[in-house]
Amino acid sequence: MKDDICPICGGVKIESTTSFTVDYNTGVVVVRDVPAKACMQCGEEWISDDIASKLEEIVSISKKQNQEIFIAKFNNYSLAS
């Protein structure tokens, strides 16, 4: 399948997890264990649009709460909190 081939090096992409970090003016947000695809050859990583939307919500909530440092695991974080 074409989506499973790395556009950078031609290696095979596999299901994986990664960390997502945002450093903005008043704080840092780190989200661990984010579902992603990673190239077995070069290590490049990709996240889906759905996951990216959830990450944006997590960052937005953290900013609204004026948290200077926020660290969470992706699957353990509830957007309702």
Contacts in CASP RR format, 6 or more apart in sequence:
PFRMAT RR
TARGET T0000
AUTHOR 0000-0000-0000
METHOD contacts of the structure
MODEL  1
MKDDICPICGGVKIESTTSFTVDYNTGVVVVRDVPAKACMQCGEEWISDD
IASKLEEIVSISKKQNQEIFIAKFNNYSLAS
3 13 0 8 1.000
4 12 0 8 1.000
4 13 0 8 1.000
4 37 0 8 1.000
5 11 0 8 1.000
5 12 0 8 1.000
5 13 0 8 1.000
6 12 0 8 1.000
6 13 0 8 1.000
6 39 0 8 1.000
6 41 0 8 1.000
6 42 0 8 1.000
6 44 0 8 1.000
8 39 0 8 1.000
8 42 0 8 1.000
8 44 0 8 1.000
9 39 0 8 1.000
9 41 0 8 1.000
9 42 0 8 1.000
9 44 0 8 1.000
10 39 0 8 1.000
10 41 0 8 1.000
11 39 0 8 1.000
11 40 0 8 1.000
11 41 0 8 1.000
11 42 0 8 1.000
12 39 0 8 1.000
12 40 0 8 1.000
12 41 0 8 1.000
13 37 0 8 1.000
13 38 0 8 1.000
13 39 0 8 1.000
13 40 0 8 1.000
13 46 0 8 1.000
14 37 0 8 1.000
14 38 0 8 1.000
14 40 0 8 1.000
15 35 0 8 1.000
15 36 0 8 1.000
15 37 0 8 1.000
16 35 0 8 1.000
16 36 0 8 1.000
16 37 0 8 1.000
16 38 0 8 1.000
16 45 0 8 1.000
17 32 0 8 1.000
17 33 0 8 1.000
17 34 0 8 1.000
17 35 0 8 1.000
17 36 0 8 1.000
17 74 0 8 1.000
18 34 0 8 1.000
18 36 0 8 1.000
18 38 0 8 1.000
18 45 0 8 1.000
18 47 0 8 1.000
19 30 0 8 1.000
19 31 0 8 1.000
19 32 0 8 1.000
19 33 0 8 1.000
19 34 0 8 1.000
20 29 0 8 1.000
20 30 0 8 1.000
20 31 0 8 1.000
20 34 0 8 1.000
20 47 0 8 1.000
20 55 0 8 1.000
20 74 0 8 1.000
21 28 0 8 1.000
21 29 0 8 1.000
21 30 0 8 1.000
21 31 0 8 1.000
22 28 0 8 1.000
22 29 0 8 1.000
22 59 0 8 1.000
24 59 0 8 1.000
24 63 0 8 1.000
26 63 0 8 1.000
26 66 0 8 1.000
26 68 0 8 1.000
27 67 0 8 1.000
27 68 0 8 1.000
27 69 0 8 1.000
27 70 0 8 1.000
28 68 0 8 1.000
28 69 0 8 1.000
28 70 0 8 1.000
29 58 0 8 1.000
29 59 0 8 1.000
29 62 0 8 1.000
29 67 0 8 1.000
29 70 0 8 1.000
29 71 0 8 1.000
30 69 0 8 1.000
30 70 0 8 1.000
30 71 0 8 1.000
30 72 0 8 1.000
31 55 0 8 1.000
31 58 0 8 1.000
31 71 0 8 1.000
31 72 0 8 1.000
31 73 0 8 1.000
31 74 0 8 1.000
31 77 0 8 1.000
32 71 0 8 1.000
32 72 0 8 1.000
32 73 0 8 1.000
32 74 0 8 1.000
33 73 0 8 1.000
33 74 0 8 1.000
33 75 0 8 1.000
34 47 0 8 1.000
34 51 0 8 1.000
34 55 0 8 1.000
34 74 0 8 1.000
35 47 0 8 1.000
35 48 0 8 1.000
35 51 0 8 1.000
35 74 0 8 1.000
36 45 0 8 1.000
36 46 0 8 1.000
36 47 0 8 1.000
36 51 0 8 1.000
37 45 0 8 1.000
37 46 0 8 1.000
37 47 0 8 1.000
38 44 0 8 1.000
38 45 0 8 1.000
38 46 0 8 1.000
39 45 0 8 1.000
47 55 0 8 1.000
51 74 0 8 1.000
54 74 0 8 1.000
54 79 0 8 1.000
55 74 0 8 1.000
57 79 0 8 1.000
58 72 0 8 1.000
58 77 0 8 1.000
58 79 0 8 1.000
61 79 0 8 1.000
61 81 0 8 1.000
62 70 0 8 1.000
END
